[in-house]
Amino acid sequence: MKIIYKGFFALAFVVLYSSLVTIALQTGGNSIGALPLLLYSCVVGTATMLVVSYFQDRGRGFISLLKDKKILLILAVTGIFAYAISTLLFTFGTLGTTPSVSAIIYRTYPLIIALLTPLTLKQRVSSRQLLSLIIGFASVGIVLTNGSFTSINLQELPYIGFVLLSALAVAITTIIIKKYNASTIGFVILANAASTIFTVFIILIFHISVPINLSISTILSIIVIGAFDFGIGSLFFYYSYKVFSTSLVGMSTLAIPFLTIILSFVLLDTSIQPYYFFAAVVLTIGILLHEKGALHAPERVKESTGLQKITVYDVTSAFIENHTKDIYECIRGNGRALAIKLEGNVKYEKEHYEQLFKQRNYIVFTSREPHHGIRKEEIEFINEIIGLKEGETALIAIGDPKNIESIFEELVS
């Protein structure tokens, strides 16, 4: 199966299971409290991912994180914010509003990601992408103001603030995860384990009791949050973010609140307001406007002035399933895979570009003559997302992006 199709499948799965999470948080939070719910969910998530890791790669993904203590610490802290802190904030916010409202507010995180991406991943956000995000945010405003854009329920503002802080935490951690190209399975295990320790620590400090006798609805809530949101679903979530641009995934997941609205009506008998459907139409327009451009590789915000006449593409997502040692060593941490199209003003003779990279420990190849560790599927994906036409060739380099830019500049000078 092609990488792009796997990405679409992962994205669809994320939308489906995430639609139940807000309902589970409210049901479980009302039943046993936010912290006990989080503790049970983290334990279930850890157990689920240990089983998945054993059958998937015999734990190699998690073991690989232990080799670099600095990255291990960064990802552990990231995992606590991504799981424990964001979930606590989201639960507190949901308990003071409805699942529908909190689910919609939470989906503002793609806007935060879009603002931070140029600064962190050096990926350019086009005017078309910004327009689509504005339209998507307008649909959120329609629901929040009951379709009027003039008034907001002031009693819900503090709870909305909690949900917005949760969205901020998720936006920042998503960018960090995309920046540090660690094993997805390894990171999810680490995030669950670190969040479990963090939650136990908080429970002990504040002497919070953890009930043992759980109702069926609470157990189901823990399964939805732990096994899916913190477990298997996280793999699909981060996989889709590595394959597609952050803004496309964010826009697609904006459909989650509307599924939550329907499921809330079915499961909790909450009302569906007519203006929700108007918001859904506006949201759909935003997604359709954005879809075409977002499937392309992100263009890099170039630091080198000598590259202003040529486009540099970030194609790191092509190698998320590549476990070749050489490639992993070049791409892990802050490493990226960057590509340029070889045109008339580029000195693209093999001997020339190989000589430039030879002493810098980088992997370099063209889409016509790939490196021995590169799969055909990955080359096809690169050709597709950067829009190579018949007869065109791309030069791809994997390693420190700043140094790659300097070498690209030598090629086009």
Buried (B, 14 or more C-beta within 10 A) or exposed (E): EEBBEBBBBBBEBBBBBBBBBBBBBBBBBBBBBBBBBBBBBBBBBBBBBBEBBEEBBEBEBBEBBEEBEEBBEBBBBBBBBBBBBBBBBBBBBBBBBBBBBBBBBBBBBBBBBBEBBBEEBBBBBBEEBBEBBEBBBBBBBBBBBEBEEEEBEEEBEEBBBBBBBBBBBBBBBBBBBBBBBBBBBBBBBBBBBBBBBBBBEBBEEEEBEBEEEBEEBBBBBBBBBBBBBBBBBBBBBBBBBBBBBBBBBBBBBBBBBBBBBBBBEEEEEBEEBEBBEBBBEBBBBBBEBBEEBBBBBBBBBBEBEBBEEBBBBBBBBBBBBBEBEBBBBBBBBEBBBBBBBBEEEBEBEEEEBEEBBEEBEBBBBBBEEBBEBBBEBBBBBBBBBBEBEEEBBBBBBBBBBEBBBBBBBEBBE
